[in-house]
Amino acid sequence: MPIYEYECKACGHRMEKLQKISADPLKDCPACQRASLERLVSAAGFRLAGGGWYETDFKTGSKKNLAAEGQSTSSTGATSDTSSTPTKKGAAA
């Protein structure tokens, strides 16, 4: 269930409410008891954490090697050679 943010247009009271997506928006302000609450548009907060989430997961072609090139140039001063990767896959098949 998402957390929705509300603000009262009469008194300025702000609040968050855990609601179902299908639930009707709240109308009554708990601070001033007026029917002037409005749902605010806010960014969804989520975090990709844990193993398996990498910068290169959804990149294609030469863009996948950006992280590897950055690491190899910083430690050795040389760029990584990616031409051998397809050869290894082809030799194993």
N, C-alpha and C positions, 0 to 999 in steps of 0.2 A: 504494500500500500504506500502511495506517495505522501509526502508531507507538503501541505499547502501553506502558503503564507497569506495572511489577511491583514488589511489595514482599515481602520475606521476613518471614514471621511469627516465625521463630526468631531471626534476628540483626538484623533491621531494615534490611538492605541494600535500596536502591532502585535500579532500573535501567529503561532504555527499550529496546525491541526493535522493529525494523521487521519486521512479519510480514504475511502474507496474511490476509485476513478469514477464509478457510476453514481456516487453520492452527489446530492445537490449542494451548491455552494452555501456557506453559512451567510446569514443576513444580519442577525442580531449581535451587537457588540456587547461583550461581557462587562466592559468597563462603564459605559454610559447607558446601556440598555436601548440604544436606538438601532433602527434597522438600516444601518449605513456601512456595513462591512463590505469590502470589495476584495476579491481574490487578486493577489499580485502575481505577475509573471516573473519567475526567477529561474536561474540556471539550475539544472539538475546536478546534484553532487554525487559523484561516484569516483572510485579509485580502482585502477587496475593494479592489483597487488598479488604477490605470490609468484611461484615459478611458472614459466611458460609464457610470460608477456615480455616480448622483446621488441626493440625499436625496428628490427628488420622483418617482423612477422608478415606484414602486409605490403612490402615493397617488392618490386619486380626488377629483373635485369640487373644492371650495374648499380642501381640504388641500394641493393642489399649489402653491398660491400663497403658502404660508407662507414659503418661502425668499426669494421675490421681495419680499414685503411687508417682511420684516426688513431687507433691503438698502436698499430705497427709503426707509423711515422713518428709518434711521440716517444716510443721506447727505443727504436733502432735507427730511425731516420730513413728507412726504406719503405717503399709501398709494397703491399701484399700482391702476390702474383695469383690471379684468379683463373688464368688460362689452363692450369692443371686440373681444376675441379671437374670440368666436363670429361676430361680424358680418363680420370679415375672411375667415374660412373660408367663410361662407355666400356672400359676394360673389364669391369666386374660383370657386365651384362652379357 
